[in-house]
Amino acid sequence: MNTKSHALCIAALLVGLTAPAFAAFEPLPLQPPPAPPDNPPTAAKTALGKQLFFDPRLSVDNTLSCNSCHDVTGNGTESSSVSTGVGGQHGSRSAPTVWNAAFLSAMFWDGRAKSLEEQAQGPILNPIEMGMPHKEATVERIRSIPGYRKQFAEVFGGTEPVTMTNIAKAIATYERTLITPNGLFDQYLRGDKSAMSDEALAGMHEFENLGCVRCHTGPAFAGPRNMPRGDAFVEWFPAFSSRYDKEFHLKDDLGINQGMLPRPHAGRWRVPSLRNVALTAPYFHNGSVKTLNQAVRVMAKVQRNIELTDEQAARLVAFLTTLTGQFTVQNPPELPPDPDTGEKTK
């Protein structure tokens, strides 16, 4: 984490401890943030990115697509503790939802990818995820498909339009369209005071008073809106030791601190978005907590050293449920025919 990110985290910590209501809640914008200058969106690029996102031919054995772990026909995840990669392999971290990833300043649980374009390449080349051995093999696989060659030429131009960079740019362009605005909370902030129930409103005040806004702020509830692109908004987790450390294996993986010697007392992680959190169980980086009610209890204890009552937990869950937005239906696209069989794939 650079000095600027560290300063923002410290400032948020101090404000959260002294004035819980510091956060000016913001509705999720109706449009995604601007794309990087070197990857302007077009309809054709978005359509190409959607095809690539759904295409299992980006995996070494033609079995897994990006959508396999980030199912955009549903909640944008695989809804399992950890995802299953090629050959039945399993990683150690849960797949975050891809919905609203456009609003994040950095990607992955540890914030190591500075953009959606950078993130899009990671799973393709990861040996226990999609398993492609190197960028050249990925490019050759896509270049061998006549339909893709034509589309890449139309979208990107140039003498060699099929590149790993352009594959990632297309996928990222599609992912930026995956936003879920206009949840009940957003409707409330935009003036419809009947959009939230009394219990949800009480939960919103609990969220402030307990200091949850110290980290979960901004329109995505993942950090300040003004975080520089590429800078991860990170926090220590767990901040307090508790019985939950062993029960949910919270210190087995230390995120950004993993592999550091001497071993830190806790991990550091990019603060995840709470948008659609009611739909994205199981929770935390390792998918160890199965319900949202349990997740808020764990968070209150390990981050604020507070034991929630049943009533407080229920109110927080009621509030968090209002962060569920409106999803646009994502029907699987028709993919370019396979060059060997000529068959079209969905």
WOWO-V810036 format. One record per pair of residues at least 12 apart in sequence whose C-alpha atoms are under 8 Angstrom apart, sorted by the first residue. I is the first residue (numbers start at 0). J is the second residue. Records with the same first field share a line. If there is no record, write none. Layout:
I = J, J
This chain:
0 = 230, 231, 233
1 = 230
4 = 226, 230, 231, 232, 233
7 = 232
8 = 214, 232, 233, 234
11 = 213, 214
12 = 213, 214
14 = 213
15 = 210, 211, 212, 213
16 = 210, 213
19 = 207, 208, 209, 210, 212, 213
20 = 207, 208, 212
21 = 212
22 = 207, 212, 213, 216, 217
23 = 217
24 = 188, 216, 217, 218
25 = 185, 188, 217, 218
26 = 180, 181, 184, 185, 186, 188, 189, 218
27 = 179, 180, 181, 185, 218, 219
28 = 180, 218
29 = 180, 181
30 = 178
31 = 101, 102, 175, 176, 178
32 = 101, 102
34 = 172, 175
38 = 168, 172
40 = 172
43 = 154
44 = 154, 169, 172, 173
45 = 169, 170, 172, 173
46 = 173
47 = 150, 151, 169, 170, 173
48 = 166, 168, 169, 170, 171, 172, 173, 174
49 = 169, 170, 173, 174, 332
50 = 332, 333, 334
51 = 166, 169, 170
52 = 64, 65, 66, 170
53 = 65, 66, 67, 331, 332, 345
54 = 334, 345
56 = 140, 141
57 = 123, 129, 131, 137, 140, 141
58 = 85, 123, 129, 130, 131
59 = 85, 129, 130, 131, 132
60 = 85
62 = 85
63 = 84, 85, 129
64 = 129
65 = 122
68 = 82, 83, 94
69 = 94, 95, 96, 97
71 = 97, 98, 329
72 = 328, 329, 330, 331
74 = 96, 98, 275, 278, 279
75 = 95, 96, 97, 98
76 = 94, 95, 96, 97, 279
77 = 94
78 = 279, 280, 281
79 = 93, 280, 281, 286
80 = 92, 93, 281, 282, 285, 286, 287
81 = 93, 94, 285, 286
82 = 94
83 = 128
84 = 127, 128, 129, 130
85 = 127, 128, 129, 130
88 = 127, 128
89 = 127, 128
90 = 127, 128
91 = 285
92 = 284, 285, 286
93 = 283, 284, 285, 286
95 = 107, 108
96 = 279
97 = 174, 177
98 = 174, 177, 178, 179
99 = 175, 177, 178, 179, 219, 274
100 = 115, 174, 175, 177, 178
101 = 115, 174, 175, 176, 177, 178
102 = 219
103 = 219, 221, 272
104 = 226, 227, 228, 229, 230, 231, 232
105 = 228, 229, 230, 231, 232
106 = 118, 231
107 = 269
108 = 254, 268, 269, 270, 271, 284
109 = 254, 255, 267, 268, 269
110 = 230, 231, 233, 268, 269
111 = 231
112 = 229
113 = 228, 229, 230, 231
114 = 228, 229
115 = 171, 174
116 = 164, 167, 168, 170, 171
117 = 167
119 = 167, 170, 171
120 = 163, 167
134 = 163
135 = 163
137 = 163
138 = 161, 162, 163
141 = 161
142 = 161
143 = 338
144 = 335, 336, 337, 338
145 = 335, 336, 338
146 = 335, 336
147 = 335
148 = 160, 161
177 = 327
178 = 326
179 = 323, 324, 325, 326, 327
180 = 324, 325, 326
181 = 324, 325
182 = 321, 322, 323, 324, 325
183 = 195, 321, 322, 323, 324
184 = 321, 322
185 = 322
195 = 321
198 = 314, 317, 318
199 = 314, 315, 316, 317, 318, 319, 321
200 = 318
201 = 314, 315, 318
202 = 311, 313, 314, 315, 316, 317, 318, 319
203 = 314, 315, 318
205 = 311, 314, 315
206 = 315
209 = 299, 303
210 = 303
214 = 234, 270
215 = 270, 271, 272, 273
219 = 272, 273, 274
220 = 271, 272, 273, 274
221 = 270, 271, 272, 273
222 = 270
231 = 269
232 = 269, 270
233 = 267, 268, 269, 270
234 = 267, 268, 269, 270
235 = 265, 266, 267, 268
236 = 249, 265, 266, 267, 268, 301, 302
237 = 249, 250, 265, 266, 301, 302
238 = 265, 301, 302, 303
239 = 300, 301, 302, 303, 304
240 = 301
241 = 300, 301
243 = 297, 301
247 = 287, 288
248 = 287
250 = 265, 266
252 = 266
253 = 265, 266, 267, 268
254 = 266, 267, 268
255 = 267, 268
273 = 319, 322
274 = 322, 323, 324
275 = 319, 320, 322, 323, 324
276 = 291, 319, 320, 322, 323
277 = 291, 316, 319, 320, 322, 323
278 = 323
282 = 294
291 = 316
292 = 312, 313, 316
295 = 312, 315, 316
296 = 312
331 = 345
332 = 345
333 = 345
